[in-house]
Amino acid sequence: MKTIIHVEDSLLIQSRVAHWIQALHNGAAILSTDSLVGAEELIAAHAPDLLVLDLHLPDGNALERIEFFKWMAPDMQIAVFSNDNSDFVRHICFERGADWVFDKSTDITKLIDVINLAH
């Protein structure tokens, strides 16, 4: 069974992404949190296949945690899903271990394609 962790502080976006994942993967375990601390706890407990990660969260900037999350679960793929996707931010995300960087406003279909392909 595929395990996906979604880190997003907007409950509306959390709900929508969970709905899309459920529609695509009935057997997928979808775990959601709205913080970096919650992400760390879920990664440690579940070693997910995919982490869908917003960058700006109430307890900090996830850009600074990508390397650590990848260290925690080396086989986990990371899809950054954020409105902050300048070339500079994209470069840093990839440099720190993200597999994909998507714009929340325009790239939902690309994120769904990645969810379909992840492990």
Phi, psi and omega in degrees: 000135180283136176245126181236130174251130179245121181251109187204131181271349175271116180297327178297312180293320176306312182296316181295314180296317178301319178298315180295319180296316179300319180295327182274325187224090180303326184270000183287139172270119181248118180244132182238148175211160181247017184211163176291322178298315178298321178298314179301315180296316181292320179297315180298322184277334190236350183039069187291164174281325186218137174245120175258116196234120169282153182270321185258110185234161184303330183256018174143183180262120183294341178306324181282352184247354184303311180301317180295316179298319179295323177296320181297323183220082187302332181274352181288136174268150182236124174247110175282130183230096191213160172277348180263090185223043174298164178303321179297312180295317178302314180302313180296318179302312180294319179300326183270356173121002177292144178271328180216154172227122183237147176274125180302327185285331189230348191247024182298323180293326177293321177297317179298320177299318179295319179298322178295326184269338186302126179033000000 
